[in-house]
Amino acid sequence: MAKESSFDIVSEVDLMEVDNAFQQAQKELSQRYDLKGTGSSIEYSKKDGTITISAPSEFVAGQVADIMNSKAAKRGIDLSAIKWQEAVPAAGATVKKCATLVQGIDQDTAKRIAKDIRGTKQKVKATVEGDKLRVSSASRDALQATIAYLREQDYGQPLQYVNYR
């Protein structure tokens, strides 16, 4: 019997790159002429994986979010890994806009990916293991075809294919 090959499907964000993008956005926020005296601020919590923007209006909060997105994109972070929520009113006539970083694949998405893999009729087996999926097969060609198929799909978050052996 042939040895089984496998790979893992994960969804991870490099937190150090997010921190670098945050620091660059914070620097630009303090230097940009149109945002300098607005009282806007941006905060990043490494522990929670959240980004919080405080601004005097929704428009300014949107501009600060755009700055953060542009800095993240330049650092190689997939923007679908940053989930922005709607701006909500905060104390003192300000608004808060929060974002969470997508880390790991939730169960519903993992089941949907596994179902899609089964639907390709490739001779591969997909199993959900916590916040990742392991795809295994005796044929490396089938695994590569599965990766190519998954790259064409959109699951609302970035997927990485690791531990290919």
C-alpha positions in Angstrom: 0.0 0.0 0.0 1.2 3.5 -0.9 2.2 5.8 1.9 -0.4 8.5 2.6 0.5 12.1 1.9 -1.3 15.0 3.6 -1.4 18.7 4.2 -3.2 21.0 6.7 -5.5 23.9 5.9 -5.2 26.7 8.5 -6.2 30.3 8.8 -3.5 32.2 10.6 -2.3 35.8 10.7 1.2 36.8 11.5 0.7 38.9 14.7 4.1 40.5 14.4 3.2 41.9 11.0 -0.1 43.2 12.4 1.8 44.9 15.2 4.1 46.5 12.7 1.2 47.7 10.5 -0.5 49.1 13.6 2.6 51.0 14.6 2.9 52.4 11.1 -0.8 53.4 11.1 -0.4 55.1 14.5 2.6 57.0 13.2 0.7 58.2 10.1 -2.3 59.1 12.2 -0.1 61.5 14.3 1.6 63.0 11.2 -1.3 63.4 8.7 -2.4 67.0 8.3 -6.1 66.2 8.0 -6.2 63.9 11.0 -3.7 65.6 13.3 -6.0 67.6 15.6 -9.1 65.4 15.4 -8.5 63.5 18.6 -8.5 60.2 16.8 -6.7 57.2 18.2 -6.1 53.6 17.3 -5.3 50.8 19.7 -4.2 47.2 19.2 -4.6 44.4 21.7 -2.3 41.5 21.0 -3.9 39.3 23.7 -7.4 39.7 22.3 -6.5 40.2 18.6 -8.6 43.3 18.3 -8.1 46.7 16.8 -10.1 49.7 18.2 -10.5 53.1 16.6 -11.8 56.1 18.5 -12.7 59.1 16.4 -15.0 62.1 16.5 -17.1 60.9 13.5 -17.8 57.9 11.4 -16.1 59.5 8.4 -12.8 60.0 10.4 -13.1 56.5 11.8 -13.4 55.2 8.3 -10.3 57.1 7.2 -8.3 55.7 10.1 -9.6 52.2 9.2 -8.5 52.8 5.6 -5.0 53.8 6.9 -4.8 50.6 9.0 -6.0 48.5 6.0 -3.4 50.0 3.7 -0.6 49.5 6.1 -1.7 45.9 6.7 -1.9 45.2 3.0 1.6 46.6 2.5 2.9 44.2 5.2 1.4 41.2 3.3 -1.7 40.7 5.6 -4.8 39.4 3.8 -7.5 42.0 4.4 -10.1 39.3 4.8 -8.4 38.4 8.0 -9.4 41.7 9.5 -13.2 41.8 10.2 -14.3 45.4 10.8 -17.6 46.0 12.6 -19.9 49.0 12.2 -19.0 52.2 14.1 -20.9 52.6 17.3 -21.5 55.8 19.3 -19.2 56.2 22.3 -18.9 58.7 25.2 -18.4 62.4 24.5 -19.8 62.6 20.9 -17.2 60.1 19.6 -17.5 56.8 17.8 -15.7 53.5 18.2 -15.0 51.1 15.4 -13.6 47.7 16.3 -12.0 44.9 14.3 -11.1 41.4 15.1 -8.4 39.3 13.6 -9.5 35.9 12.2 -7.4 33.2 13.8 -8.3 29.6 13.0 -11.2 28.1 11.1 -14.5 27.9 12.9 -16.5 24.7 12.8 -19.1 25.8 10.3 -16.5 26.9 7.8 -14.4 23.8 8.4 -17.4 21.6 7.7 -18.3 23.6 4.6 -14.7 23.2 3.3 -14.7 19.5 4.0 -18.1 19.1 2.2 -16.7 21.1 -0.8 -13.6 18.8 -0.9 -15.8 15.7 -0.9 -17.8 17.3 -3.7 -14.7 17.4 -6.0 -14.8 13.6 -6.4 -11.0 13.5 -5.7 -9.8 10.5 -3.7 -8.9 12.6 -0.7 -10.1 12.5 2.9 -10.7 15.7 4.9 -10.9 15.6 8.7 -11.6 18.5 11.0 -9.0 18.8 13.8 -9.8 21.7 16.1 -9.3 24.9 14.2 -7.7 23.3 11.2 -8.4 20.7 8.6 -6.1 17.8 7.6 -6.5 16.5 4.0 -4.9 13.2 3.2 -4.6 10.9 0.2 -2.4 8.3 -1.4 -2.0 10.5 -4.5 0.0 13.7 -4.3 -1.7 14.8 -7.5 -5.1 14.6 -5.9 -3.8 16.8 -3.0 -2.4 19.4 -5.4 -5.7 19.4 -7.3 -7.5 19.9 -4.0 -5.3 22.9 -3.1 -5.8 24.4 -6.6 -9.6 23.9 -6.2 -9.6 25.6 -2.7 -7.6 28.5 -3.9 -10.4 29.4 -6.3 -13.1 29.3 -3.6 -13.9 32.1 -1.2 -14.6 31.2 2.4 -14.5 34.8 3.8 -11.1 34.3 5.4 -7.5 33.6 4.2 -6.5 30.0 4.0 -2.9 28.6 4.2 -1.8 25.2 3.2 0.9 23.9 5.5 2.7 20.7 6.5 2.5 19.2 3.0 4.2 15.8 3.2 
